[in-house]
Amino acid sequence: MSRKAFIATLEIQMVVLAETEEEAMELAEENMSEEVFNQLAKMEVEPLKYRPAGWDDNCIPYSHEREDITMAEVMDPQQGYFWE
């Protein structure tokens, strides 16, 4: 079976109590992994049909097969990863 590219979307919102924005950011970062775990049931996975906003050719997607593949390769129809 050939590999195809998918996009996994997970939106995270959390409330932190802090005195400053800096402290709020610190608290969010400290607790992010727990919150991500709590939200996994809401994750959406769909075939990749477009390049995600903010991703360029050098971005590296997660893969079990290759750690060096770039978005340029994924988006190249001749490579067979992209859904046509």
Contacts in CASP RR format, 6 or more apart in sequence:
PFRMAT RR
TARGET T0000
AUTHOR 0000-0000-0000
METHOD contacts of the structure
MODEL  1
MSRKAFIATLEIQMVVLAETEEEAMELAEENMSEEVFNQLAKMEVEPLKY
RPAGWDDNCIPYSHEREDITMAEVMDPQQGYFWE
2 80 0 8 1.000
3 63 0 8 1.000
3 65 0 8 1.000
3 81 0 8 1.000
4 47 0 8 1.000
4 48 0 8 1.000
4 80 0 8 1.000
4 81 0 8 1.000
4 82 0 8 1.000
4 83 0 8 1.000
5 47 0 8 1.000
5 48 0 8 1.000
5 61 0 8 1.000
5 74 0 8 1.000
5 81 0 8 1.000
5 82 0 8 1.000
5 83 0 8 1.000
6 45 0 8 1.000
6 46 0 8 1.000
6 47 0 8 1.000
6 48 0 8 1.000
7 45 0 8 1.000
7 46 0 8 1.000
7 47 0 8 1.000
7 48 0 8 1.000
7 52 0 8 1.000
8 43 0 8 1.000
8 44 0 8 1.000
8 45 0 8 1.000
9 43 0 8 1.000
9 44 0 8 1.000
9 45 0 8 1.000
9 46 0 8 1.000
10 36 0 8 1.000
10 39 0 8 1.000
10 40 0 8 1.000
10 42 0 8 1.000
10 43 0 8 1.000
10 44 0 8 1.000
11 39 0 8 1.000
11 42 0 8 1.000
12 32 0 8 1.000
12 35 0 8 1.000
12 36 0 8 1.000
12 39 0 8 1.000
14 28 0 8 1.000
14 31 0 8 1.000
14 32 0 8 1.000
14 35 0 8 1.000
16 24 0 8 1.000
16 27 0 8 1.000
16 28 0 8 1.000
16 31 0 8 1.000
17 27 0 8 1.000
18 24 0 8 1.000
18 26 0 8 1.000
18 27 0 8 1.000
47 83 0 8 1.000
48 74 0 8 1.000
48 81 0 8 1.000
48 82 0 8 1.000
48 83 0 8 1.000
49 83 0 8 1.000
51 71 0 8 1.000
51 75 0 8 1.000
55 71 0 8 1.000
56 71 0 8 1.000
57 70 0 8 1.000
57 71 0 8 1.000
57 72 0 8 1.000
57 75 0 8 1.000
58 70 0 8 1.000
58 71 0 8 1.000
58 72 0 8 1.000
59 70 0 8 1.000
59 71 0 8 1.000
60 67 0 8 1.000
60 68 0 8 1.000
60 69 0 8 1.000
60 70 0 8 1.000
60 71 0 8 1.000
61 69 0 8 1.000
61 71 0 8 1.000
61 74 0 8 1.000
63 69 0 8 1.000
69 81 0 8 1.000
73 79 0 8 1.000
73 81 0 8 1.000
74 81 0 8 1.000
74 82 0 8 1.000
75 81 0 8 1.000
75 82 0 8 1.000
76 82 0 8 1.000
77 84 0 8 1.000
END
